Amino acid sequence: MTMSTFLLLGACTLLLAINVYMARRIRAIEDIPLRKNMLLVAVWILPFVGAFFAWTHLPRQLRPSRAKTRPEGFTTTPAPERIALDDGPAFSLPEHTTLCNGLPLLDWKAVDAWTGAIDDPGLRYKGKLLAQRAWLLHLRDALGPHFHLHESDKAFVLSSLEDVVAVATSAYVATTRTRIQRLLADIAHFEEHGKSILVVMDDDDAYYDYASGYYPDSGEFAFSGGMFIDAGCTHFLVKRADLAAIEPVIAHEMTHSALSHLKLPRWLDEGLAVNTERKLAGVGVLPLGEREQLRRSHLKFWDEARIQEFWSGASFFRTDEGNQLSYELARILVEQMGQNWELFTRFASSAKREDGGAEAAREVYDMDLGAYACILMEREPDAQWTPDPQSWRDEERAEEESPA
């Protein structure tokens, strides 16, 4: 046997061993059949490269020795079917849970009714916490064996992140709560004994499948890296990435959580979230050339109809450039109006979602929001730029009456 033949035989044997090992790993995971089949095809069609590709896309397996040394705070108990407080009536999870895309949605009105029957405020808080933990454990199981729940004094983090990253993320959430309350003094509020809930999805499909359970009629979603969900149990949703990459998203969505009690107009809520994100995450200023390009885009995009979409909040759901421009215009408005923080806190505390904050702006700043936006867009004041809630309602009725 020649040396070249010997080397070829060895390479083939190694390739076969690697492919068999990876095929067994792929078949053992709980995943979408189509994705598993694609990984299997890659393993056997692409020598070595296919196996490496599959290995990078498989969830990490915990070694028994590592599982024993898992850091404090990880909940490994099974998801409960029922929860109870002292001698009071039990709450049944299956009876009050529905599935959307295979993921559990808990009826939080039923939870509120259960805890509302408890006289002791401390026990009511404990009951809500039990319900949150139970729901997250059911969601953990639905997402797959590579997901885990980490709990700290201030946060729940449900993710497939490596242990050390999950712990760091939980610590970042706790720190960010404090920083937001300090930065947005007098308007930011977190429940004193409540915990911030962060759900980290592995990819776009899982992220939007989950979000559609709370926004079933939204149709096409604008691209986003995070979302604040205020539906009975406030929590925020992000996509998995390096901790440094998701820190700005966490800061942004936690700001929404801290401001949710105010029921702000969407532009004001988003403007505060974007500015807070930039300050806490250290987002730098755009280069001069990019700022000039953005300015030209604003001047070209905004007109009488689109500014009404902005005031109503509809433009933040656009799937074109109007989405980014809406966030940027909100950021600019809040940045300018917030230079006098005392006036701004009065404005934010009284601004109403129903009129886009128009009445509060007149009372606190003695100005018309439309005229102010015109100045920023370098045009003469135009009455058609003033928030017009009636036109928003007319548009909503037209959409409801239009044929499917």
Buried (B, 14 or more C-beta within 10 A) or exposed (E): EEEEEEEEEEEEEEBEEBBEEBBEBBEEBEBEEEBBEBBBEBBEEEEEEBBBBBBEBBBEEBEEEEEEEBEEBBBEEEBBEEBEBEEEEEBBBEEBBEEEBEBBBBBBEBBBEBBEEBEEEEBBBBBBBBBBBBBBBBBBBBBBEBBBBBBBEBBBBBBBBEBEBBBBBBBBBBEBBEBBBEBBEEBBBBEEEBBBBBBBBBEEEBBBBBBBBBBEEEEEBBEBBBBBBEEBBBBBBBBBEEBEEBBBBBBBBBBBBBBBEBEBBBBBBBBBBBBBBBEBBEEEEEEEEEEEEBEEBBEEBBEEEBBBBBBBBBBBBBEEEBBBBBBBBBBBBBBBBBEEBEEBBBBBEBBBBBBBBBBBBEEBBEEBBBBBBBEBBEEEEBEEBBBBBEBBEEBEEEEEEEEE
